[in-house]
Structure formats: C-alpha cells, structure tokens
Amino acid sequence: MLQKLVHTDNSKTTILIRLIVGAVFFSEGIQKFLFPDTLGAGRFAKIGLPSPDFLGSFVGFFEILCGVLILIGLFTRLASIPLIIIMLVAMATTKVEVLKNDGFWEMLHGSRTDWAMFLGGVFLLIEGAGKWSLDKKISPNGRKN
C-alpha cells in the first residue's frame, strides 16, 4: 500500500508544479492564522460557512501541513487530496455567487488562481512527486519516463 501511495515517475519538471502548489497553500495556511479576521474565521463567517472559528483553523492547518508535504515531495498524492477538496469548496462557496451576480467572465477572472491550484493538485494526485522528492527516495523503483 505504501509503495502505491509514494510511487512516482522520474520527471524532473514535476518539481515546478510542487513548488507553486506547495508554496501557495503553505502561505495561505499561515495567513489564515496571521490574519484570521480577513483570511481565516472572519472570511469563513462572511461567506456563511458553519463553525467558522473551527473551519478557519482546520483548513489553515491542512494547508500548512499538506503544503509542506508537497514542497518536500513526501506522500504527495495523499497530501494533494485535502487541497483538491479545499479548492472545490472554495470555488463552490465563493465563485458560484460571483457567477450569479457578475456573470461568467467575472467568475472566470476571479477564479483563475483557484483553477490553477485545483488542477495543480489533480496533476500531483495523478503523477506523484517526480524525481526530486522524498517519495522517489522511498520508492526508488518509480516508473521510468
């Protein structure tokens, strides 16, 4: 089971996706604790999510933890799953309203980062961490490219 979880290829360029996805989520998670009124619990309350104090800390914790795991390439596939879920919830709770009120193009403009982070997470879930990762060290027999 562990071998399937950490299995990855020899791609040298996957690190670029890992760096951007990991850094963005890590940074956003920290900011949920540094600026809770605007980016954490306060934002969650503003958009109507239940238990915003709990959710702000919960989401921030997972963004930090999974962001770090992705940055170092450890359990990358597993770490990408919560981040994909976070992005789906973020888009559903914030961008659907923009679509209704301001239209399709404004929604696309406002969700470009959401889509990039979502698709980056999906990519890492499918491909794994690549050559320069701890996953590769754990599973040295990764598939060859």
N, C-alpha and C positions, 0 to 999 in steps of 0.2 A: 504494500500500500504506500509506504513512504517513497519507494522508488518511482511509482507512478506520479506522486504528488510533486516531486522535485525534478522529474525528467525534463530535460531541456535540450535544445539543439546547440550547435556551435556558432551561431550567429554572433558576429562581433558588433553589429549595429543595434541589437536589441537594447543595449545599454542606454542608447539615446532616449528610447521610449521610457525605460525605467527611471532615468534621471528626471525627466519632465513630470511624469505621473507621480513619482515618489516625492519629489521636491514640492510640488503644488499641494498635495494632500498633507504632507508634513507641516508645511507652512500654514495652511488653512486650519489644521487641527490646533496648532499652537495659538493662532489668533482667536479661536473660539474661547480660549481661557484668558488671553490677554485683554480682549475686548468683548466680554460677554453680553453687554447691552446692545451692541450693534451687530456682532457676528455669531454669537452663541445663543444663550437662552432668550435674550431680548428679541433677536431676529426670529427665532422659532415661535415665540409668543405672537409676534406681529403677523406671521403668516398663518396662525391658527393651529399649530401643532399641539397635541396634548402633552402635558408634563414637560414644558419647555426647559425647566432647570435640569431635569434628569437627561432629556434628549440632547441638550447642548453639550453637556459633559460626556455623554455616551458617544455621540458622534465625534466630538473632538478627540476623545481617547482613541477611537478606532482609526481616525485619520492620521494621528501621530504614529500609532503602532504599525499600521499597515503601510504607511508612507516610508517608515524606516526599513521595514522588511523588504519592500520593493527596491528601495535605494541600494541596499546591500545584496539584493538578489537571493533572499532566503525565504523559502516557502512562498514564492512569488505567486503561483497560481492561487493558493489558498488566500493570500493577502489581497488579491485583486477582487475577490468576491464581495466582501463588505463594501469596498469602494465603488463597485458597479452598482450595488443596491443603493448606496448613498446618492449616487448621481441620478438614478432613476427616481428616487423620492424627491430630490431637489428639483428635477425638471417637472415632475408632476405637481409639486406644491407651489412652484413659482412661475413656471413658464406657461402653464395652461391658462392662468389668469391673464398674462400678457397677450396670449393669442386671442382670448375672448375680447379684451379691451382695446388692444392696439393693433391687432392684425398679424398676419403670417410673417411678413418681412421683419417687423419689430421683434417678434418672438425668435426668429432665426438669428437676428443680430445679437439679441440678449443671451442666447443660449450657446453661442459658439464655443466658449470655454467648457461648458457642461458637456457638449458633444465630444470635444477633444479628450476630456478626461474619461468620459464613458467609453469611448472607442479605444483609448489607450489601455484602459483596464481590460476590455474584452480581448484586445490583442495579447496582453500578458497572460490572461487566462488560457488562451488557445496555444500560444507559442512557448510560454515559460520565460525564464530569466536570461537565457543566452549564455554565451561563452564566459564572459567575465562576471561570474556570480558565485555565491556560495552554494546555490542549488547545483551548479555544474561540479563543484568540488565534492558534494555529497553523492552525486550521480555521475561519475566520470564517463559512463558509457552512454551519454546522451546521443540522440540521433545525429547523424552526420549531415551536413549541408554541402 
